[in-house]
């Protein structure tokens, strides 16, 4: 009975650890899933390096650099600059975040950009969470002031659409898509008002079986294996004692 209780408590401890791991990985990010149009809107979470240490200490794997863009309706609609990055986190699994910042120029921009679309994120096996950071240390290239009011991922399609009010002369904060992906490929960033502008960015690739397990899962696997081995040793010891007494 005591051995069963120990195993039961070990299972409870492992479940708690896994729950804490999941909470940490999405401490301030908001999970988002693809669903039939118009999709389910969520509010991106505000993240920073104090609640999400993985936002620092990682490696930038790819960047577009600061790149100019213009509305298809002409420069009087809007023009500006953007930057997109692939950031490899310092987590044990080395998972990837996809980061974006957009700025419009005034003059000649006259209109407000109302939506940013980041794609391609409808990838089998890739989990997604969205957020933004107001920390100046995490700005990609410009001081930001504009937050996203919502994000939605409608199907058919593969874009996460961010609702914004990016008036001429302002820049967004750094928008972040947190994933469990460990590899990336090319993707897109589009802006929209009267006209649209679609530009090069990055997107995740589906995880493979070789992906490194999360620390919590690995710890629990080792803990359960160790407990199992311990029970076998104790059982063998008890059997040896019984044989000794019978002799």
C-alpha positions in Angstrom: 0.0 0.0 0.0 2.8 2.4 0.9 4.4 1.7 -2.5 1.2 2.5 -4.3 0.8 5.7 -2.4 4.3 6.8 -3.3 3.6 6.1 -7.0 0.3 7.9 -6.7 2.0 11.0 -5.2 4.7 10.8 -7.9 2.0 10.9 -10.6 0.4 13.9 -8.9 3.8 15.7 -8.7 4.5 15.0 -12.4 1.1 16.2 -13.4 1.7 19.4 -11.5 5.1 19.9 -13.0 3.7 19.5 -16.5 0.9 22.0 -15.8 3.4 24.5 -14.5 5.6 24.0 -17.6 2.6 24.6 -19.9 1.6 27.7 -17.9 5.1 29.1 -18.1 5.3 28.5 -21.9 2.2 30.5 -22.3 2.5 32.7 -19.2 1.3 35.9 -21.0 0.8 34.6 -24.6 -2.7 33.8 -25.7 -3.3 30.5 -27.4 -4.9 30.7 -30.9 -6.2 28.0 -33.2 -7.4 28.0 -36.8 -11.2 27.7 -37.1 -13.8 28.2 -39.8 -14.2 31.8 -41.0 -14.7 34.3 -39.5 -12.7 32.4 -36.8 -12.5 33.0 -33.1 -10.9 36.3 -32.1 -8.6 36.4 -29.1 -6.8 39.2 -27.3 -3.0 38.9 -27.7 -1.2 38.9 -24.3 1.3 41.5 -23.2 4.6 39.7 -22.6 8.0 40.8 -21.1 11.3 39.3 -20.1 10.3 39.1 -16.4 7.4 36.8 -17.0 8.8 35.0 -20.1 12.6 34.7 -19.7 12.8 32.9 -23.1 12.3 36.3 -24.8 16.0 37.0 -24.1 19.2 34.9 -24.4 18.1 33.2 -27.6 19.3 33.6 -31.2 18.0 35.5 -34.2 18.1 32.9 -37.0 16.7 35.0 -39.8 15.6 38.6 -40.4 14.3 40.6 -43.3 16.1 43.7 -42.0 14.2 47.0 -42.1 12.3 46.8 -45.4 10.1 49.5 -47.2 6.6 48.7 -48.3 3.8 50.6 -50.0 0.0 50.1 -50.3 -1.2 48.8 -53.6 -3.7 51.8 -53.6 -0.7 54.2 -53.8 1.5 56.1 -51.4 -1.2 58.4 -50.3 -2.9 55.4 -48.7 0.1 54.4 -46.7 3.8 53.6 -47.0 6.3 52.6 -44.3 8.9 50.0 -43.1 8.6 46.6 -41.5 10.9 44.0 -40.1 10.3 40.3 -39.5 12.5 37.9 -37.5 12.8 34.2 -36.6 13.9 34.0 -33.0 15.2 30.7 -31.5 14.3 30.6 -27.8 16.7 29.5 -25.0 14.3 26.8 -24.0 15.5 23.1 -23.9 13.6 22.4 -27.1 15.0 25.5 -28.9 11.5 26.4 -30.2 10.9 29.3 -32.5 9.1 32.7 -32.1 8.1 34.8 -35.1 8.4 38.5 -34.5 7.1 41.5 -36.4 7.2 45.3 -36.3 5.6 47.8 -38.7 5.9 51.6 -39.0 4.0 53.9 -41.4 5.5 57.2 -42.6 3.8 60.6 -42.5 3.7 62.3 -45.0 2.7 60.9 -47.5 0.6 58.3 -45.7 -3.0 59.5 -45.1 -4.9 56.5 -44.0 -4.7 54.1 -41.0 -3.6 50.5 -41.5 -6.3 48.4 -40.0 -5.0 44.9 -40.3 -1.7 43.0 -40.3 -1.7 39.4 -41.6 1.1 37.0 -40.8 1.4 33.7 -42.6 1.8 30.8 -43.2 0.8 29.4 -39.8 -1.8 26.8 -40.5 0.7 24.0 -40.2 -0.1 20.5 -38.9 1.4 19.8 -35.5 2.3 23.5 -34.8 0.8 25.0 -31.7 0.4 28.8 -31.7 0.1 31.6 -29.1 0.1 35.3 -29.8 1.4 38.3 -27.9 3.2 41.6 -28.0 5.8 43.3 -26.0 6.1 47.0 -25.0 9.7 46.6 -23.8 12.0 48.9 -25.6 14.8 46.3 -25.4 12.7 44.0 -27.6 11.9 46.6 -30.3 13.0 45.4 -33.7 13.8 48.8 -35.2 11.6 51.7 -34.0 9.9 52.9 -30.7 6.5 51.3 -30.7 3.2 52.7 -29.4 0.4 50.7 -31.2 -1.0 47.5 -29.7 -3.1 44.8 -31.4 -6.7 44.8 -30.3 -7.4 41.2 -31.4 -6.1 38.3 -33.5 -8.0 35.7 -35.5 -7.0 32.7 -37.5 -9.8 31.9 -40.0 -10.0 28.9 -42.4 -9.7 28.3 -45.2 -6.4 30.1 -45.1 -3.2 30.1 -43.1 -2.8 33.7 -41.9 -3.1 35.1 -38.4 -4.9 38.5 -38.8 -4.1 41.2 -36.3 -6.5 44.1 -35.8 -4.7 47.4 -35.4 -5.1 51.1 -35.7 -1.8 52.1 -37.1 -2.1 55.8 -37.9 0.4 57.6 -40.1 3.8 58.3 -38.4 3.4 55.6 -35.7 4.9 52.1 -35.2 3.5 48.9 -33.7 5.0 47.3 -30.7 6.8 44.0 -31.5 4.1 41.4 -32.3 5.1 37.8 -31.5 3.8 34.4 -32.6 5.0 31.7 -30.1 5.2 28.2 -31.6 6.5 24.7 -30.8 8.3 24.6 -34.2 12.0 24.1 -34.4 12.4 24.9 -38.2 11.2 27.6 -40.5 10.6 28.5 -44.1 9.5 31.6 -46.0 6.2 33.3 -45.2 4.5 36.6 -45.6 3.5 39.8 -43.8 0.6 41.8 -45.4 -0.8 45.2 -44.4 -4.3 46.4 -45.3 -6.4 49.5 -45.5 -7.9 50.7 -48.9 -5.1 48.8 -50.5 -2.8 45.9 -49.5 0.9 45.3 -49.4 2.2 41.7 -49.2 5.9 41.3 -48.3 8.4 38.6 -47.4 8.5 37.2 -43.9 8.9 33.7 -42.3 6.7 30.8 -41.2 7.1 27.6 -39.2 7.6 24.0 -40.5 5.9 21.1 -38.9 7.7 19.5 -35.9 9.3 16.1 -36.5 9.7 13.1 -34.2 13.3 14.2 -33.5 12.2 17.4 -31.7 13.6 17.6 -28.2 11.0 16.9 -25.5 10.1 19.6 -23.0 12.0 19.6 -19.7 8.9 18.8 -17.7 8.0 15.7 -19.8 11.6 14.5 -19.8 11.8 14.9 -16.0 8.6 13.0 -15.4 9.6 10.2 -17.7 12.9 9.8 -15.9 11.1 10.0 -12.5 8.6 7.3 -13.3 11.3 5.1 -14.8 13.4 5.5 -11.6 10.4 4.7 -9.4 9.6 1.6 -11.4 13.2 0.4 -11.1 13.2 1.0 -7.3 10.0 -1.0 -6.9 11.6 -4.0 -8.8 14.7 -3.8 -6.6 12.6 -3.8 -3.4 10.4 -6.7 -4.7 13.6 -8.7 -5.4 15.0 -8.0 -2.0 11.7 -9.1 -0.3 11.7 -12.3 -2.4 15.3 -13.0 -1.4 14.4 -12.6 2.3 11.5 -15.0 2.0 13.7 -17.6 0.3 16.3 -17.2 3.0 13.8 -17.7 5.8 12.4 -20.8 4.0 15.9 -22.3 3.8 
